Amino acid sequence: MMKPAVDPLAQLTEIRAIMERSSRFISLSGLSGVGAGVVALAGAGAGHWFLRREYGETGYLRLLESTTAERLLVLPYLVGLAAAMIGAALLVATFFTLRRARQAGLPLWNSLGRRLALSLAIPLVAGGLFCLALFVRGAVSLVVPGLLLFYGLALLNASKYTLDEIRWLGLTQIALGLLAVLLPGAGLLFFALGFGLGHIGYGLLMYNRYER
């Protein structure tokens, strides 16, 4: 009895999929991006509300011209807000990524996952400390551009361990960071665009492409 003909194209596709799974972390969930974007928008709203309460209608614009004493007075709230946003975004990302990994039968915390996390963490920690120094020393208008640029570079650095869409998200954040340098009074708007709408758009794209 003759064996059924083997489809070379199907074999190549299967080999490519196996190589992809073994060389890249593919458990990232699009819903985690959507969740992180919603958290960022809520954080931008909370920051806007707080600055208007402290400085009146001009809010963020008044912060750009504040004295060192005024900046140190609002610093604990802003650092606490940033910490809360990072914590909430990490919880959302972990929940949805863990759920996707379980559904696909893939490990979450393997060597690729650790390399991805480390590639993200180093630029993010360095960028966070650098932007904190900018704030304390009075270069407030460069804080949001700095956050976007360092985050974009972190995504680019990590993209070699995961899906290609992460690279495009990183390039988008870098472009927004450069534009934000030119428009210092629109820092909160660029924050909402990059960390909020950027993540939501990326998350919906990922969900429709890989999870539906």
N, C-alpha and C positions, 0 to 999 in steps of 0.2 A: 504493500500500500504506500502510495506516495505521500510525503509530508506536505502540508499546506505551504504555499509560497510565503516567504518572509518579506514583509514590507520594509525596505531599507529606511524610508523616511520615518516610519513609526519607531524603528529602532533608534535612529539618531535623536528623535525627540525625547525618547525615554532616557537615553544616555545623558542628554543635556539636562533633563530634569533632575536626574540623580546627582550630576556634578553640581548643579545649582544648590540642591539641598545640602550637599556636603561642604560647600565652600562659602555659603552665605546664610545669615540668620534671616529666615523668611516668616517668622511667626508674628511679626509686627502687625497689629490690627489697625485698620482704618478708623474704627470707632474710638480707639485711644487718641488719635489725632483730633477727631471731632470733640471729644471730651476735654482735651487740653486746650483747644481753642475756646470753648465755652468758659473754662476757668479763667483764661487770659482776658476775655472780654469782661467778665465779672470783676476781675482785679483792676482793669483799667477804669471801670465805672466806680469802684470803691476809692481808687486813688483820686479820680476827678472830684468825687463828692468831698473827700477829706480836704483837698487843697482849696476848694471853694469855701469850705467851712473855716479854714485857717486864714486864708488871704482874701476872701471876698470873690466877687465875680471874675476877677482876672485869673484866679487860681494858679494854674501851671505857669503862666507868664510871670506872675509875681514871684514864684519860686526861683525862676531863672535869675532874678535880680536880688535875691535875699542875701542877708549877711551870714557870716559863719555861725553866729549864735542862733539865728532863726533856722538855719539848716539843721543844726544839731538838735534843735527842739522837735522837729518833725521826723528826724532820722529813725527813732525807734518804731514809729508807726509804719513808715515805708519799708523798713527792713522786715518787720513782722508780717506785713502784707505780702512781700516777696516770698518769705519763707512759707507762708500759708498757701500761696499759689503754687509754688514748686511742690510742696507736699501733696496738695490735692491733685495736681497734674500727674505726679508719679503714681499715686494710688489708682487713678483712672486708667493710666497706661498699663500698669501692672495687671489690673483686673481683666481688661479686655485682651491683652496679649496672652496672658495665662489661659484664658478661656479658649482663644483661637489655637494655641499650642496643644491643648488637651483634645480639642475636636479633631485636629490634624494628626494627633499621635506623635507630635514632635517634642523633643526636650526643650525646656526654656533656658535653664542655666547651664549650658554646655560651654565649651571653650570659645565658640563663636559669640555667644551671648556675653561672656566676660570681656572679650576683646572689644565688642561693640560698646559696652558700658564704659570701659576705660577710655576708649577713643572719644566718647562724648564728654566724659567727666573732666578730663584734664583741661581742655580749652574753656569749658564752662566755669570751672572753679577759678581759673586764672582770670577770665573775663569778668566774673562777678566781683572779685577782689579789686581788679583794676577800675571798674566802674564805681565801686564804693569809694575808692581814693579820689576819683574825679569829682564825685559829689561833695566829699568833705573839703576838697581844696577849691571848690567854687566853680568848676567847669560843668555845671549842671546840664547845660544844653547838649553836652556830648555823652551823657549817660545812656539815653535811649539808643542813639546811633551805635554806641559801643556795645550795648547788650545785643542788638540785632547783628552786628558784625561778628562778634565772638560766637554767637549761637550759630550763625550761618557757617562759620569756619569749623565749628564742632560737628555740624551735620556733614559737611564735606569730608572731614577727617574720618567720620564713622561710616560713610556711604560705601566704602570698599568692603565692608563686612555684611551689608544688607541690600535691600532692594534699590534699584536705580532711582526711584522716585525721591528718595531722601536727598540725593545730590541736587535735584532741581529745587526742592524746598530750601536747601541751604543757599543756593544761588539767589533765590528770591529774597531770602532774609538779608543777604549781603547787599543786594541792589537797594532794598528799602533802607538799610542802614546808611548807605552813601547818600541817598536822597534826603534822609532825615538830617544829615549834617548841613545840607543847604537850606533847610527850613526848620531852624531851631525852635520856633514857637509852636510847631505842630508835633512835638514829641509824643504826646499821649495818643494822637491820631495814628502815628506810625507804629506805636506799640500795639494798638488794637488791630491795625492792618496786618502786621507781621506775625505776632504771637496769637492773635485771635482768628481773623479771617483766613490768614495763611494756613494755619493748622486745620481749620474746618474744611477749606477747599481741598487740601491734600488728603485729609481723612476720607472725605466723600469719594474722591478719585480712587483711593486705595480700596475702599469698601466695594465700590461698583466693579472694579477691575479684578479683584482677587477673592472676595468673600461672598458675593451674591450667588 
